[in-house]
Amino acid sequence: MLALILTGLSSCLLAAPNLESARITFIQKDVSVANIEVVQVSGSGEVSRRKASLQEAINKNNAVITGAKSRAELQFNDGTIARLGQLTSFTFTPGSRNMNLKEGSGLFQVPKGMGGTRIQAGPITAAITGTTLLLQVFGDRVVLYVYEGSVDLAGQTVRTAQVLTVFNNGKTDLAPFDPAKGVASAALFTKFLDAPSTKTFDAALKVILTALESGNIPDNGDDSTNYATLNDLLRERRNIDETTKFGNPRLGS
């Protein structure tokens, strides 16, 4: 009986709801919605689009497009949040957990336990399970920053505080980065302070950022978080602090 109960609970945990609907919850400057079911091309060769509205529902026929220095945020029925940077084109497929960042940049927060989420980023696909990540699609490469959790991309598992660059020629580069510096400087954080999702992002990142600021990062074996990388970052911070504190010896002193 216990085995049956546990099996049932496991099935419930793994059965993440599909993405069915999304609302635009934040708009900054030039954000538009294009109909991608019926291709309507203007005389200039551009797909016809209309100005986006706050709280507008987005469906399978829509692409959300941002202009220069423009940004938008979408919230989905399962709690997933997508923040779109400037010059970005984004779609999703209802009845699945598939999203498509055709170009530009996006910051995504997928709630814990939402397995099977996939984001097509340019030519490659990121597989996500409960993660906060930032994706950038450039002409010659895709860059993934994992702020919390883990992501499978290009045959590699990228964990907390790691950035993976995948070049169009197939080469990859995996390196550490400081999530705290990213939160303090990336436009997808700093330009969304008035967005309704700010508390949600803060809550998701609290453990990681607090550990870095307090200087107390455990190594608890959680394979979704790269504690070794975080500890390396903390040691690097301490070394920088020591150098700044004592300075370099000057000639003649």
Helices and strands as residue ranges (DSSP letters): H 2-14, E 22-28, E 31-35, E 49-51, E 57-58, E 62-66, E 71-76, E 81-84, E 89-93, E 98-109, E 117-121, E 124-128, E 132-137, E 141-148, E 150-153, E 156-159, E 162-167, E 172-176, H 179-185, H 187-190, H 198-214, H 227-246
